[in-house]
Amino acid sequence: MVEKHKEQSFEKQLKISIPSFPKLGTTQILIITLILVSFLLGMLITKVQYLERSGSSANTASAPVAPQAAVPNQPQAPAPGQKQNVDVGHITPIGDPNAKVKIVEFADFRCPFCEKFFTDTEPQIISDYVKTGKAVFYFRHFEFLGPASVVAGNAAECANEQGKFWDFHDYLYKNQPSESDTSLYTTDKLTQIAGTLGMSTTKFQSCLSTNKYDKNVSDDLAAGQKVGVNGTPTIFVNGTPIVGAQPYSAFQTAIEAALK
């Protein structure tokens, strides 16, 4: 009897010590759930915004000054303002070779940033400085975007053989397809282009099909690497590098400084 009395006393104490909670209705449960979800969603949005700000800062810090096509696993690009001893190469230039300012461009015919420089900036440089006798403009191959680029470089060399390098150069940039489209860069199509530009197609096709100027193209690439080119276009103004499709003002400043 004593044991039974103790059990009953314990049960009474237990019932007294455990507080009772009011039963929640469906509406109250829904409100509490919405509050919790809103709280968690707010934390998630805050976290995402923080990560985006962090990522944006990192990208801004590492972004290049101007767009260019980058070469993987190559020497570091020339530092801004750091002069290099740049040879002008073998291709007939635009302008007077005795001009005070020598401008040497390293470019790939399939590079979209080279096309941008050709369209947006080069014509004004030619007009303001080359045609006035203040500068001379040279082109050197930096054909690194695959076999189609090497074919384009060889074709330009074959055009140079017939005194038509710059006509061919202009045609390739004015009609440049997307970087993924290499259908233009075949012997047959490039020979047809040569014909429309007034070249001997027989001579041109023989030149291109035998890869006659492979060494010229590869030598230019090696020369570019030697002076630190690791992206296209890279343009040297009396040895001072300007990397990427920079606006005309960047070249104007460099050329005017070289003229003084």
QUIZI-V540894 format. One record per backbone hydrogen bond with DSSP energy under -0.5 kcal/mol. NH is the residue of the N-H (numbers start at 0). CO is the residue of the C=O. If there is no record, write none. Layout:
nh: <NH/NH>
co: <CO/CO>
This chain:
nh: <4/5/6/7/8/9/10/11/12/13/14/15/16/17/18/28/29/30/31/32/33/34/35/36/37/38/39/40/41/42/43/44/45/46/47/48/49/50/51/52/53/54/55/56/57/58/59/60/61/62/68/69/70/71/73/80/81/82/83/85/86/93/94/96/98/100/101/102/102/103/103/104/104/105/106/106/110/114/115/116/117/118/119/120/121/122/123/124/125/126/127/128/129/130/132/133/134/135/136/137/137/139/141/143/148/149/150/151/152/153/154/155/156/157/158/159/160/161/161/162/163/167/168/169/170/171/172/173/174/175/180/181/184/185/189/190/191/192/193/194/195/196/197/198/200/203/204/205/206/207/208/209/210/211/213/216/217/218/219/220/221/222/223/224/225/226/226/227/228/231/232/233/234/235/236/237/237/239/240/240/241/243/244/245/249/250/251/252/253/254/255/256/257/258/259>
co: <0/1/2/3/4/5/6/7/8/9/10/11/12/13/16/24/25/26/27/28/29/30/31/32/33/34/35/36/37/38/39/40/41/42/43/44/45/46/47/48/49/50/51/52/53/54/55/56/57/58/231/67/229/69/70/240/78/80/238/83/84/136/92/94/95/133/99/100/135/101/235/102/137/233/104/139/107/110/111/112/113/114/115/116/116/117/120/120/121/122/123/124/124/125/129/128/128/100/93/102/135/104/106/141/145/145/146/147/148/149/150/151/152/153/154/155/156/157/158/159/158/163/164/165/166/167/168/169/170/172/177/179/181/183/185/186/187/188/189/190/191/192/194/193/198/199/200/201/202/203/204/205/207/206/210/212/213/214/215/216/217/218/219/220/221/222/223/224/223/68/105/105/241/103/239/101/235/236/81/238/234/232/66/243/246/246/247/248/249/250/251/252/253/254/255>
